[in-house]
Amino acid sequence: MNTISQEILAMTQRYYLDVDYLECCGCKLCEEACAVLRGGGIVSPGTARIRVEVRPTTGADIPLVCQHCEDPPCMVCPVGAMSINEMGVVIIDEDKCIGCRQCVQACPFGAIQIHPVTRKAIKCDLCGGHPKCVEICKKAHPPGVIHFVKAEDAGKFNRDRWADRLEESITRAMKLTGSAISGALEGAAADLAAQAERGEVG
C-alpha cells in the first residue's frame, strides 16, 4: 500500500469536510465551483469531486463528499493508485489508475467517480487544504453549509443541533415545572386564606 506509516498518520492533524445537511438548499454552487476548478476554468460536467444528490422521495439535497477514512475501503485498488498523504488525505495517482472501478464499488459513500474523458477514478483531495467548495458555499450562504474542520471537530453541527434540541426541551420542562410549582403555591395560599376566613386556622 502506497501510504505513509500509521505512526506518522497518528501524529498528523487531519481535516475533513463537515456538512450541515439540514441547511443545504441544493444550489449546487459547490459542485459547479469544483467542476470549474477541475475543468481548467470552465464548467466541466462530470469532473466535480463533490456531488449534490437530490433524493427522489423526499427531495432532500445531499452533498456527497469523501470522508477520508482512517481505514479507507478504496485502498482495495489492485495497482496501488490510492494512498494517504502527509495531511491524512486519501488521494489518487491518476498515472497509476487503470480505471478498473474497484475503488468506486468499494466506497460506501459514493464519493469516487470515473472521469468522463480519461475514464480514470477521481475524488476529492481537499484542494490541498483550501477547498473551493467551502469557499463558494460560505460566500453564497454565510456562514456556509460545508466547512473545512479539524478531525476532532467533525460532526460539530450534529452535536450542536442535538444540544440545541436538548436545551429547548430542558428549558420547556423547567418552564412547565416552574408554572406547576407556582400554581401549586398559589392554590395552597388560597386554601389557607379561605380557611382563615372560616376561622379554621389557629
C-alpha positions in Angstrom: 0.0 0.0 0.0 1.5 3.3 -1.1 0.8 5.4 2.1 2.6 7.0 5.0 3.1 5.0 8.2 0.4 4.7 10.8 2.8 6.2 13.3 3.2 9.4 11.3 -0.5 9.4 10.5 -1.4 9.2 14.1 0.6 12.4 14.8 -0.9 14.2 11.8 -3.5 16.9 12.2 -6.3 15.6 9.9 -9.0 17.6 8.3 -12.4 16.8 6.9 -15.4 18.4 5.1 -18.2 18.7 7.7 -21.6 19.2 6.0 -24.7 20.6 7.7 -27.0 18.5 5.7 -30.2 20.0 7.1 -29.2 23.5 5.9 -28.2 22.6 2.3 -30.6 24.3 -0.2 -29.4 22.3 -3.2 -28.0 25.3 -5.2 -25.0 23.1 -6.4 -22.6 26.0 -6.3 -20.1 23.8 -4.5 -20.4 21.2 -7.4 -20.0 23.9 -10.1 -17.1 25.6 -8.4 -15.3 22.2 -8.2 -16.1 21.5 -11.8 -14.7 24.8 -12.9 -11.5 24.3 -10.9 -11.0 20.8 -12.2 -12.1 21.8 -15.7 -9.4 24.4 -16.2 -11.7 27.5 -15.7 -14.9 26.2 -17.4 -17.8 24.2 -16.0 -16.9 20.7 -17.0 -19.7 18.4 -16.1 -18.6 15.1 -14.6 -15.3 16.4 -13.2 -16.6 17.7 -9.9 -15.2 15.9 -6.9 -18.3 16.8 -4.8 -21.8 15.9 -5.9 -25.2 17.1 -4.6 -27.8 14.3 -4.9 -31.5 15.1 -4.8 -33.4 12.3 -3.2 -36.4 11.3 -5.3 -38.8 10.5 -2.4 -38.1 13.4 -0.1 -36.5 16.0 -2.4 -33.7 16.3 0.2 -30.4 17.7 -1.1 -27.4 15.6 0.0 -23.9 16.7 -0.7 -21.7 13.6 -1.2 -18.1 14.1 -0.2 -15.1 11.9 0.5 -14.8 11.1 4.2 -11.0 10.5 4.0 -11.4 7.4 6.2 -8.9 6.2 8.7 -9.0 2.8 7.1 -10.2 3.5 3.5 -12.1 0.7 1.8 -11.0 2.2 -1.5 -7.4 1.0 -0.8 -8.6 -2.2 -2.4 -7.0 -0.7 -5.6 -5.0 -3.5 -7.2 -2.3 -1.2 -8.6 -1.7 0.9 -5.6 -3.1 4.1 -7.1 -4.8 5.1 -3.8 -2.7 6.5 -1.0 -2.9 8.6 2.2 -0.7 11.7 2.1 1.0 13.6 5.0 -2.2 15.5 5.7 -4.2 12.3 6.1 -6.0 12.9 2.8 -6.9 9.9 0.6 -5.6 10.7 -2.9 -5.5 9.0 -6.3 -2.4 8.8 -8.5 -4.2 9.1 -11.9 -1.0 8.0 -13.7 -1.2 4.6 -11.9 -5.0 4.3 -12.1 -6.2 1.7 -14.7 -9.9 2.6 -14.4 -11.0 -0.8 -13.0 -13.6 0.9 -10.8 -12.9 -1.3 -7.8 -12.5 1.8 -5.6 -15.8 3.1 -6.9 -17.5 0.0 -5.9 -15.7 -0.2 -2.5 -16.5 3.3 -1.4 -19.6 3.2 0.9 -20.3 6.9 0.4 -20.3 7.0 -3.4 -17.6 9.6 -3.3 -15.5 8.3 -6.1 -16.5 8.8 -9.8 -15.0 8.0 -13.1 -13.7 11.0 -15.2 -15.8 11.3 -18.3 -12.8 11.8 -20.6 -9.8 10.0 -19.0 -12.0 7.2 -17.7 -10.0 7.1 -14.5 -11.1 7.4 -10.9 -11.4 10.9 -9.4 -12.3 12.0 -5.9 -12.0 15.0 -3.5 -8.4 15.7 -2.3 -9.5 18.8 -0.2 -7.8 21.1 -2.8 -4.5 20.8 -0.9 -6.0 22.3 2.2 -8.1 25.1 0.6 -11.4 23.5 -0.5 -13.1 25.6 -3.2 -16.5 24.2 -2.3 -16.1 25.6 1.2 -15.1 29.0 -0.1 -18.0 29.4 -2.5 -20.6 28.0 -0.1 -19.5 30.4 2.6 -19.8 33.3 0.3 -23.2 32.3 -1.1 -24.8 31.1 2.1 -23.0 32.6 5.1 -21.8 31.2 7.4 -21.8 28.2 5.0 -23.1 24.7 4.9 -19.8 23.0 4.1 -16.9 23.6 6.5 -13.3 22.6 6.5 -12.7 21.4 10.0 -10.1 19.6 12.2 -10.8 15.9 12.8 -11.8 16.5 16.4 -14.5 19.0 15.2 -16.1 16.6 12.7 -19.7 16.2 13.4 -19.9 19.6 15.1 -23.2 20.5 13.5 -24.9 17.3 14.6 -23.7 17.8 18.1 -24.7 21.4 18.2 -28.1 20.7 16.8 -28.7 17.9 19.3 -27.5 20.1 22.2 -29.9 22.9 21.0 -32.8 20.4 21.0 -31.9 19.2 24.5 -31.6 22.8 25.7 -35.0 23.6 24.2 -36.6 20.6 25.9 -34.9 21.3 29.2 -36.0 24.9 29.1 -39.5 24.0 28.2 -39.6 21.4 31.1 -38.2 24.0 33.5 -40.9 26.5 32.5 -43.7 23.9 32.8 -42.3 22.7 36.2 -42.0 26.3 37.4 -45.6 27.0 36.3 -46.8 23.9 38.1 -45.0 24.8 41.3 -46.2 28.4 41.1 -49.7 27.2 40.6 -49.5 24.8 43.5 -48.2 27.5 45.8 -50.9 29.9 44.7 -53.5 27.2 45.3 -52.1 26.4 48.8 -52.1 30.1 49.7 -55.8 30.5 48.5 -56.8 27.4 50.6 -55.1 28.9 53.7 -56.8 32.2 53.1 -60.2 30.5 52.8 -59.5 28.5 56.0 -58.5 31.7 57.8 -61.7 33.4 56.8 -63.7 30.4 58.2 -61.7 30.5 61.4 -60.2 27.2 60.7 -56.6 28.3 61.1 -55.4 28.6 64.7 
